[in-house]
Amino acid sequence: MDFGVVLQTDPPASEVVRLMTAAEEQGFGYGWTFDSVVLWQEPFVIYSRILAATSSMVVGPMVTSPGTRDWSVLASLFATLNDMYGNRTVCGIGRGDSAHRVVGKPPSTLATLRDCMHAVKELAEGREVAFGDTPVRIPWVRDGRLEMWMAGYGPKALKLAGEQADGFILQCADPAIARWTIGSVREAARAAGRDPAGITVCVAAPAYVGDDLPHQREQLRWFGGMVGNHVADLVARYGDSGPVPHELTDYIAGRHGYDYAHHGKAGNPSTDFVPDEIVDRFCLLGPAAAHVARLEELAALGVDQFAVYLMHDQREQTLTAYGEEIIGKLG
C-alpha cells in the first residue's frame, strides 16, 4: 500500500513545503492538497516548491474541479510541472464543492466532469482535443503523463470513474462504504471493457495516532461534516432509501447548513450533528495498532493508497507514528 498526506495550503506556504518534505522522509509517496483558492492559497504555485524540495514525491489536488480553471490552463499547469520535475503529478478531480460554492457556483455536472477529465489528460499528455470547433494541442509537451483520479460517492459518479478514470478516490475510510464503492467502480470498468485492476483505488481520511479517543474525535469531527456536504446532494437526488448505502446517508438527518469558513478544520461548528460512531468509522483513530488493523482491512478490499488528511493538533506526531509504526507494516 502507498501512502499520501493531504494538507490545506494555509499560509505560510513554506510550512506546507516543510510538512510535505517531512512526510516524504517518513515514507509518504504522495503529497496532496485541497484546491479551493478563495479559502486557501493557490496550490499549483506551492507544488513547484514541494517538487523542488522532495526527491520522488508525487503531488496533486484532492481535489480540483472542472469549474475553477479553464481546462487548457489546468492541463498546462500539470504539464509544466511534469516537464520541470519529471512526471511527478496526479490530477485528483471531482464535481466541485467548496471551490464552487464559495463563489456561488453549483457543482459541475457529471457530463462536464467527464469532458474535463478527457480534455485535461489529452492536453497534458501532448495530444489534440477539440474545444468546440477548435482543435487544441500543447506543442511543447514531451513524454508527458498525467493520471486522472476521480472522487465520488453516488452510483452515477462511480460508474463514470469505472468507465474513464485512471484512479478512484474515496474520501471515507469506512470498510462497508469502501466495499460498495470499489465494487461499483470495478463493475463499471468491466462493463466498459476495461481492466478493473488497472484503476488505482485511493482512500483518503483523517488519521490521528494516540490514546485519547474523546479528544481525537473532537479534532476529526469536521470530516463527517465535509462528507455530509456530498451525501446531502445524494439524498436530494436519490432519497434516503435509494441505492446509496445507509452507512453513508443515515447520519445527516440532523444536518442544518454548513459554513465553509470552517471547512476542513478542527472545531468546525457546523459539524455538531456528526456522532462519535461516524467519526470512528470514517476516520482512523487510536493507537498505531488500530490504524494497522483498519488499513489491512482496506487493503484486502483492494485499496492501493491511504491518504492521511492531516488537519488536527498533532500533525507531526502522527506523521512520525506512521513512518515508524505503520507504513512499514503495510508495504
N, C-alpha and C positions, 0 to 999 in steps of 0.2 A: 504494500500500500504506500502510495505517495502521500506527502503532507504539504499543506499550504497554510498560510496565515493571511487573514483578512483584516485590514486596517481602514479607518477613516482618514482622509487626508486633512486632518486638522493642522493649522499652523502651530509651530514652525515646521516646514517641510523637512528640515534636517532631522527632526525627531522621527518622522516616518522612515526616512532613509536609514537612520541608526537602528531602528527596531527591525527593519527588513534584513539588514546585514546581520544582526544578532540572530534572527531566525534562520538564516542560511547556515550560520555557524553551528546551530543546534540540529541541523538535518532537514530543515524545511526546504523543499524544492520549488515551491510556487509562492509568489507574493501577489496577493490580490488587494484591491481597494474598492470602496464604494465609488460610484460615479454619479454624483449629484452636485453640479458645480456651483449652485447657489448656496447650498448648505455647507459645502467643503471646498477646498482648493482644487484646481484643475489637475486631475491625476496624470495626464499624459506628460506634462512638464516634469512631474516628480518621477515618473517611470524612468526617464532618461538618467536621472541621478541614481536611482536604485540599480539600474543595469550597470552603470559605471562602477558602483561600489561593491557589486557582487560578482561572482565568477561564473555561475551557471543558472542562477535563479530565473525562472520564467515568470513574467509579470503580465497582469491584465486586470480589467474591471470586473467586479462582481456586484452588479452587472451594469453594462451600458444599455442603451435602448435606441430604437430607430428614430426617435423624435428629438434627440438632443443635439445632433450634429448632422450636417449634410453628409450623405453616405460616402461621397468621394473624399471628403475631409477625414472621416473616420478611417477609411481604408488607407489613406496616405499617412496618417499618424502611425498606424501599425507598421506599414511598410517602411517608413523612415526609421523607426526604432529597430526593426529587423535588419535593415541594411547596415545600421551603425553597430549593432551588437550581436548579429548572427542568429536570426530567427528564434528569439527568446521571448516572444509574446504569445498570448492566447486571448481570444475575444469571448468573454462571458457576456451574454446578452439576453434580455427579456423584453416584455412588453412595455416596461417603464412604470415606476412607482413614484418615489419621492422626486426624482429629477423632472418628471412631468407635472406632478400635482402642485409643486410649489410655484410653478409658473402658469398654473391654470389650464394645463392640458390633461386630457384623459389618457390612460394607457393606449398604446398603439393596438391596432387590430392584429390578429394572428396572420392575416394575409400580408399586411405591411411588414411584420416581423420576418415572415418567410422571404419576401423580396429583398429586404435589407440584408439578411444573412447571406443570400446568394450574391448580391452585388458587392458587398464588402469583401467577402472571401475571394471572389474572382479578381477584383481590382488589386487587392493586396498581394495576390499571387501572380500578378502580371498579365492576366487575361482580360479580354474585352467584354464589356457588358453594354447593354442599351439603356440609356436614360431617356425614356420616351422614344423619340425618333433619332436620338443622337448616340452613335457608338462612342464609347469612352474606354481608354486604356491608359494605365500609368506607365509611360515608356521606360522609366529608369529602374523598374523593379528587376532585380537579378536573383533568380532562385529563391524567391520569396515563398514563405509558408505561413499560413495562418489558420489555426483550427477555430471553429465556431462552436462554443459550448452554450447550449440554450438552457435557461432556467424556466421552470413552470411547475404547476400543480394540477391543473384541470385536464380532463380527458382529451380535449382538442389540442391543448398545448403539448401534452405528452405524445400524441400522435405525430405532431409536426416535428418534435425532437427526434423521434424514431425515424421519420422519413428523410430528414435533411441534415440534422446537426452532427458534428463530429464528437460532441460530448453532451452529457446531460447533467445539469446542476440541480440538486435537490437541497433547498435551504431548510433542512429539518433533519434531525438525527433519530427520529422515531423509527424503529425497525419495521413496524407494521406499515407505516406510510411508505418507507423505502421499498418494501416488498411489492406493494401495489404499483407505485410509480415506475420502478425499474422494470417490472413485468410488462407494464403498458408500453413503455418505450421500446422494449425488445420485441414485443408482439407487432408493433407498428413497423419496426425495421424489417422484420421477416416478411410482412405483407408487402413491403415496398421492394423486396428483393435485395435488401442489404444484409450484411453480416451483423447480427446483434452484438456480437463480441467486439466488433470494431468501434463501438460507441463507448467512449470513456465516461464512467459514472463518478461524479464528484458529489459527496455530501458535505454541506457547509453548515456549521452550527457553532454557537459559543461553547467554549470549554474552559473550565476553571478547576485547577487541581488543588485540593486541600481537604480539610476535615470539617469545616464549619458550614454544614449544609444550609441552615437558615440564611446565613449571610450570602452564600453563593447564589441561592435562589433569588434574593432581592437584587443582587447585582446583574442577574441574567434574565429577569422577568421581561425586560424590554423586548426580547426576541419573540416571545409569544405575541406581543403586540404587532411587531413587524410582519410576522407570518399572517396574523389576523387580517391585515390590510388586503392581502391577496385572497385569503379564504372568504372574506366578505364579498368580494366580486364573484367568487364561485357560487356562493349560496344565493346571491341575487340572480345568477344565471340558471342554476340547476335546482335550487331549493335545498332544504336540509335533508331531503330523502332521496336525492339524486345519486349519481354514480360515484361521487367523491366520498372517501371513507369517513365514517363518523368520527374517527380519531382526529381528523383534521377540521371538522366542522362544529362539533358539539360545543366546544368551549367558547365560541364567540357570541353566544346568546346574550351575554352581559356587556358586550362592547358598545360604547357610546362615543363615537367620534374619535379623532386622532389628531394630535398636534405634531406636525413634522419638525417643529423647532427642537424637539427632544428625540428625533428619530435615531434609533440605534444606540441610545445612550443609557447607561445605568441610571436607575432612578426615574425613568420616563413616567410622568404622572398619568399618561393615557393608557397604562397597562395594568391598572388595578384589577381588571376583570380576569387576568390570566391566573389560573390556580396553580398551586405547587406541583400538582401532578403533571401539568403540561410542561412546566419548566424542566422537570425531571426527565420527561420523555423526549422533548425536543432538543435538549442540551446535554452536555456531558459534564457531570459534577462529581465531587467526592475525591477520594484518593486515587493515585495513579492506577491501581489495580482495577478500579471500577471503569476507568477510561479504556484500559486494555480489553476488558471483557466486552464492552459495548462495541468497540472497534472491530474485534474479532467477529462479533455477530453481524456487523455491517459488511465486513469483508466476505463473509460466507454468502451474502446476498448479491455479491458482485460489485461492491463499491471499490473503485480504484484509487480514489483520493479522499482524504478527510481534510477539509479546510477549516481552520480554527478562527472564528470571529473573536477578536481579542479586545472586546470593549468591556473592561471591568477594572477593578483596582489592584489586581495582582498580575499585570501583563507579563512582566519579565520573569516572575517566579513560575508562571505557567509555561512560558517558552522553555525555561531551563528544565522543568519537570518533564516536558515532552521529550526534550533532547536526551535527558539522562535516564528516564524510566519507561518511556512509552514507544517512541519511534522505532527503536532497535528491536522491539518485540513484535512489530508488525511488518517487518521487511520481507 
